[in-house]
């Protein structure tokens, strides 16, 4: 059977047939003429959402081009006519031929619009033509142009900045050599490696780029033409033509566009590919937030303070964290390293590594209007819900019942294979719950072991700190005593009785110093118990082979220490994570104890609990179960 459980995205438009039949909005009041909006590629996921934002205001007549244009697809009129298209939103009043198809009509509709939005997706050719036409025209009324470009025109900025810093240091080093100054080659090499290396600590210290640094941006080589469109748009700005450029992050949400292959694999419980080491920062933005930013920029009543706007959320997530969040929300939790990028049309997006700090977009969009202000990781559950809803992914849930030996298992197995869903039997459910209990035991042991190790480390550090303080105190006392002795040797011989008194005083002080030293030595011995005392303390706490202080001792399945009080019990009361795991384990033990003594089968209450857990796993939530 074909992938019936994963139908095509409803937003996709295959052609242009029936597109022009979309109803146009009528003026509610003929005395108030409607404004005109011209939007490129209105059949793309982003284009549709921009159309929706303008259309819902009821103030705009919307015209636009289609990405699925017959000329762009190199289709004959006969082939284009056979394609089935979804009707466009009711707010679209006219489908305009693309620039390649009919540049005269394209220019006419473009220049007649009050707001022009030019998203750049695959090619910058049509957007460049639109900017060029607008720049060379004269207008009696004010118009606004919004070009939606990409953060990929910033992709190599950090690399170029590091190269400039290395070149500057090298120039300084050579100048110093020519001037006859001594240069430390090792220190210079280390500094160069720190600036040019890929270490995580060095990357974290680099501040994010901001909008006012747009002149420093260096594009990915394949996106140089996009930067040229950005520059042309900024140069076209005038008193009657207000131009803005949005640098869009990788879009997500509302059924998915570029990230759809990852979501599809997650939904099918397949391991997700990780095409980088996961440490690269990928600027992103929810597609609804990007559409809203484009609408707000195009309809802004005043002039924005900057022409270049970073259209990204505040997440600045590493790509590995994005994959982990998707896996946690909908996937199997597994990922694998994938070095092949040729099959991905958007590989440049997921290999970018740059941190950006948005500013102007926060002025455009109110905090309450954001869909995902903190980024993909924080909104992963919401985004996955949008994906299921947009693609009609309803899980299949079925039960095959009947008397013994009628073929229930065979039918269930074939249905599960046909619909690619999970097949569960009573034995599967019991085994799954038993494995769940074993996992809880492992988690409790690992948590206690890690906590005990942390306590041992802290105790060791505290002990070393006390020893250092004691040694410093001893050195101070010895230094004071030496200074006093030196003063005594330098005293004048003719001091007489006064000198004798001084000597007596000095002897008293020496005696006091010796007493202080003796007291210190006693204190030092008390603070540093001998190894035997450590061993005795270790014997009291039990231990599991990791050290005497390990509080996990005596927490096993039995043994001589089982009857003794748990030395970690007091700490457990304040450990929320451990208490939650212990409560889950106690509940699992209670469920697994609910058996009929005669048959050994579980009572209905226990099976209900086990079954409920089995059907709430990611695989069961996504595809369903039989």
Secondary structure, DSSP 8 states (H G I E B T S, - for coil): --STTS---TT-----TTGGGS-----S-TTS--EEEEES-TTSHHHHHHHHHHHTTT-EEEEE--SS-HHHHT--HHHHHH-------TTEEEE---TTT-HHHHHHHHHH-SEEEEE-SS-SHHHHHHHHHHHT---SS-EEEEEEEEGGGGTTHHHHHHHHHHHHHHHHHHHHHHTT----HHHHHHHHHHHHS--HHHHHHS--B-GGGGGG----GGGHHHHHHHHHHHHT--SSEEEEEEEE-EEE-TT-STTHHHHHHHHTT--EEE-S-S-SB--EEEHHHHHHHHHHHHT-SS--S-SEEEE--S---BHHHHHHHHHHHTS-S-EEE----TT-TTHHHHH----B---HHHHHS-GGG-S-TT-TTTTHHHHHHHHHHHTT---EE-----STTSSHHHHHHHHHHHHT-B---HHHHHHHHHHHHHHHHHHHHHHHHHHHHHHHHHHHHHHHHHHHHHHHHHHHHHHHHHHHHHHHHTS-GGGHHHHHHHHHHHHHHHHHHHHHHHHHHHHHHHHS--HHHHHHHHHHH---SS-TT-TTTT-SSSSGGGGS--TTHHHHHT-HHHHHHHHHHHHHHHHHT-B-TTT--B-HHHHHHHHHHHTTSHHHHHTEE-
